[in-house]
C-alpha cells in the first residue's frame, strides 16, 4: 500500500524530533538508567519527586480513586498528579508491575515521545502555512528546538508535553466546518493525565474554537452545549479517578511570585550565545519564555514581508480570529499576574479580591500559562514566509534555523553534559540502616521535608526498598491535613509519646521537639550518616 505523502512528511518530522532527543538525551531514554534522576543539581528535586512518586505508587496497593499513592504522605495519601508522575503512564505500568524490571523509569521514554509528537504537530501547524511539504518539515524544527521545551527537559518531565499546546492551536486554526468536541475531549483528558497545568492553557483555546464556530454559524448553541456537556462530564470522571478531588488536596498559594516578566521573550537566562541576560525577579526564572534570536529575527522579517503584502493581507477576514486572539490575550494577562514587572522594575501591582487570588493560586506558576502565546508567536514568525517563492522561503528558513541553533548551542551542550554523568551514591552507609526494617514500618520527617536533595533521595529510596510508608514528600501542592498530622506528632513527642513502629527523622535540632528530660528507655536518639534519628524501643 502506498503511503500518503502527507503522512510520510509527518513521520519524517516525528523522526527529526526523535533524532534531536537521541543526540542530546540518549542517556536518559534507557529505562534501566536511574542515576541521572538521582544526581544533585539545581532543580533536580523535581525530577526525583516525579520518579519517587512512581516508585511509591508502584509499591502501593490499589485503592480508589486509583490515582492515590497510599504509602506516601501517609496516612492521608497523595494523588499521583501531585508528584507530577504522569498518571497516563504510571497507571498502566502499575497494572503490569509484576512483569517490570526492578529498576525501571519511564521519564526518559516520555521525553522521547514528547519530542516525536512535537515534531508531528509542529509539521501540522506549519502545513497550515506552507503548501510545500519540505518547507513544512524544516519549519517543524523550530518547534522541536523550542528553548522553553529544552528548559523543562530533565527537570519537569510532564511539562515537556508541549505537543498538547501545538495540537490545540492546530484544532483552532485549521479550516473546519463542524464541532471538534471529541478531539478536544481527548486533548483535555490527556492534559489531565499528564499535567493539569495544560488544562489552563488549552481550555481558553477550546472555548475560542467554540466561539468561532458559533460566530460563523457552523454549529448551533444547543449542539455545542449537548456535545460539550458530555465531554466535560467525562473530564470530571477522569479527574476524580486520578484523585484530583481527593479530600487531602489543597490549592496552591503565591500567585504573582512566578509571574511572566515583560521582557521574558527576550531574556535568555544563559540560553543565548548572542543576547545578554536581562534582569528579572528571582522567582521569575520559572517563567522562562525566551524565543531565541533565530525566531526573533524571523518574526521581524515576517512582519516586514507582511507589510509589503498589505493588499493580500487586507483581504483576509481577521474578525473570525478574534476569539483566539482574545483567549491568547487572557492567557498573557494571567501569566503576567497583578504584579507587573519590566526587568527589576515593578510597573504596577494591582489589588485582587481574595476570592480571585485563591482561584488564581491554582496556577501560581503563572508564567507557564504564556506557552500557547509563545507557540503562536512562532507560528506568526513562520506565517510571513508563505508570501515568498518556495526557493527564497527555504533559504530564509534554513538561515534563521541555523541562527536559532547557534544561539542556543551553549544550552544544548550544557543539557547534554548534565545528563551524561552517572555519579550518584547513597548517603546511607551505616550497617544500622539494614537492621531498622525488621522493627519499623513507617518513617516520619519532623517537622517537614526541609532536608538536602541527596539526603531525601537516600531516605526515600531506603523507604521504597524496604516497603516503609513515608509521611511527607516533595509535592506540587500541600495536602490538607498533612500539617495537622505533623503537629500532632510533634505534640506527642513533646509528651514523650512515640509510635513504636515509626522511625523519626528530624530536619532541625531534635531538642526543639523532644526536651532532654523526656528521654527515657522507650526510645533512643542516634546521629547516623548526618541524620538525627529517634528510634522507639
TACOR-V784869 format. One record per backbone hydrogen bond with DSSP energy under -1.0 kcal/mol. CO is the residue of the C=O (numbers start at 1). NH is the residue of the N-H. If there is no record, write none. Layout:
co=CO nh=NH
co=CO nh=NH
This chain:
co=4 nh=8
co=5 nh=9
co=6 nh=10
co=7 nh=11
co=8 nh=12
co=9 nh=13
co=10 nh=14
co=11 nh=15
co=12 nh=16
co=13 nh=17
co=14 nh=18
co=15 nh=19
co=16 nh=20
co=17 nh=21
co=18 nh=22
co=19 nh=23
co=20 nh=24
co=21 nh=25
co=22 nh=26
co=25 nh=28
co=30 nh=33
co=31 nh=105
co=34 nh=38
co=41 nh=44
co=43 nh=46
co=44 nh=48
co=45 nh=49
co=46 nh=50
co=47 nh=51
co=48 nh=52
co=49 nh=53
co=50 nh=54
co=51 nh=55
co=52 nh=56
co=53 nh=57
co=54 nh=58
co=55 nh=59
co=56 nh=60
co=65 nh=68
co=67 nh=80
co=69 nh=78
co=71 nh=470
co=73 nh=76
co=73 nh=77
co=78 nh=69
co=79 nh=82
co=80 nh=83
co=80 nh=85
co=81 nh=84
co=82 nh=476
co=86 nh=89
co=86 nh=90
co=87 nh=91
co=89 nh=93
co=90 nh=94
co=91 nh=95
co=94 nh=97
co=96 nh=99
co=106 nh=110
co=107 nh=111
co=108 nh=112
co=109 nh=113
co=110 nh=114
co=111 nh=115
co=112 nh=116
co=113 nh=117
co=114 nh=118
co=115 nh=119
co=116 nh=120
co=117 nh=121
co=118 nh=122
co=119 nh=123
co=120 nh=124
co=121 nh=125
co=122 nh=126
co=123 nh=127
co=126 nh=129
co=126 nh=130
co=132 nh=136
co=133 nh=137
co=134 nh=138
co=135 nh=139
co=136 nh=140
co=138 nh=141
co=139 nh=142
co=140 nh=144
co=141 nh=145
co=143 nh=146
co=146 nh=150
co=147 nh=151
co=148 nh=152
co=149 nh=153
co=152 nh=155
co=152 nh=156
co=157 nh=160
co=158 nh=161
co=160 nh=162
co=161 nh=164
co=162 nh=166
co=163 nh=167
co=164 nh=168
co=165 nh=169
co=166 nh=170
co=167 nh=171
co=168 nh=172
co=169 nh=173
co=170 nh=174
co=180 nh=184
co=181 nh=185
co=182 nh=186
co=183 nh=187
co=184 nh=188
co=185 nh=189
co=186 nh=190
co=187 nh=191
co=188 nh=192
co=189 nh=193
co=191 nh=195
co=193 nh=88
co=195 nh=198
co=196 nh=199
co=198 nh=202
co=199 nh=203
co=202 nh=206
co=203 nh=207
co=204 nh=208
co=205 nh=209
co=206 nh=210
co=207 nh=211
co=208 nh=212
co=209 nh=213
co=210 nh=214
co=211 nh=215
co=212 nh=216
co=213 nh=218
co=220 nh=224
co=221 nh=225
co=222 nh=226
co=223 nh=227
co=224 nh=228
co=225 nh=229
co=226 nh=230
co=227 nh=231
co=228 nh=232
co=229 nh=233
co=230 nh=234
co=231 nh=235
co=232 nh=236
co=233 nh=237
co=234 nh=238
co=235 nh=239
co=236 nh=240
co=237 nh=241
co=238 nh=242
co=239 nh=244
co=240 nh=243
co=241 nh=67
co=243 nh=246
co=246 nh=249
co=248 nh=480
co=254 nh=257
co=258 nh=367
co=261 nh=264
co=263 nh=266
co=265 nh=291
co=281 nh=284
co=283 nh=286
co=284 nh=287
co=285 nh=288
co=292 nh=296
co=293 nh=297
co=294 nh=298
co=295 nh=299
co=296 nh=300
co=297 nh=301
co=298 nh=302
co=299 nh=303
co=300 nh=304
co=301 nh=305
co=302 nh=306
co=303 nh=307
co=304 nh=308
co=305 nh=309
co=307 nh=310
co=309 nh=313
co=310 nh=314
co=313 nh=316
co=316 nh=318
co=318 nh=321
co=319 nh=322
co=321 nh=325
co=322 nh=326
co=323 nh=327
co=324 nh=328
co=325 nh=329
co=326 nh=330
co=327 nh=331
co=328 nh=332
co=329 nh=333
co=330 nh=334
co=331 nh=335
co=332 nh=336
co=333 nh=337
co=335 nh=260
co=338 nh=350
co=340 nh=347
co=340 nh=348
co=341 nh=262
co=342 nh=345
co=345 nh=342
co=348 nh=340
co=353 nh=357
co=354 nh=358
co=355 nh=359
co=356 nh=360
co=357 nh=361
co=359 nh=362
co=360 nh=363
co=361 nh=364
co=364 nh=366
co=365 nh=368
co=366 nh=369
co=367 nh=370
co=368 nh=371
co=370 nh=374
co=371 nh=375
co=372 nh=376
co=373 nh=377
co=374 nh=378
co=375 nh=379
co=376 nh=380
co=377 nh=381
co=378 nh=382
co=379 nh=383
co=380 nh=384
co=382 nh=385
co=383 nh=386
co=384 nh=387
co=385 nh=388
co=389 nh=393
co=390 nh=394
co=391 nh=395
co=392 nh=396
co=393 nh=397
co=394 nh=398
co=395 nh=399
co=396 nh=400
co=397 nh=401
co=398 nh=402
co=399 nh=403
co=400 nh=404
co=401 nh=405
co=402 nh=406
co=403 nh=407
co=404 nh=408
co=406 nh=409
co=407 nh=273
co=408 nh=412
co=409 nh=413
co=410 nh=414
co=411 nh=415
co=412 nh=416
co=413 nh=417
co=414 nh=418
co=415 nh=419
co=417 nh=420
co=427 nh=429
co=430 nh=433
co=432 nh=435
co=436 nh=439
co=436 nh=440
co=441 nh=469
co=442 nh=503
co=443 nh=471
co=444 nh=505
co=446 nh=507
co=448 nh=450
co=452 nh=456
co=453 nh=457
co=454 nh=458
co=455 nh=459
co=456 nh=460
co=457 nh=461
co=458 nh=462
co=459 nh=463
co=460 nh=464
co=461 nh=465
co=462 nh=466
co=463 nh=468
co=464 nh=467
co=469 nh=443
co=470 nh=73
co=470 nh=74
co=473 nh=475
co=479 nh=482
co=481 nh=485
co=482 nh=486
co=483 nh=487
co=484 nh=488
co=485 nh=489
co=486 nh=490
co=487 nh=491
co=488 nh=492
co=489 nh=493
co=490 nh=494
co=492 nh=497
co=493 nh=496
co=499 nh=502
co=501 nh=441
co=501 nh=442
co=503 nh=444
co=504 nh=534
co=505 nh=446
co=509 nh=512
co=510 nh=513
co=510 nh=514
co=515 nh=518
co=516 nh=519
co=520 nh=523
co=522 nh=537
co=524 nh=535
co=526 nh=533
co=528 nh=531
co=531 nh=528
co=532 nh=506
co=533 nh=526
co=534 nh=504
co=535 nh=524
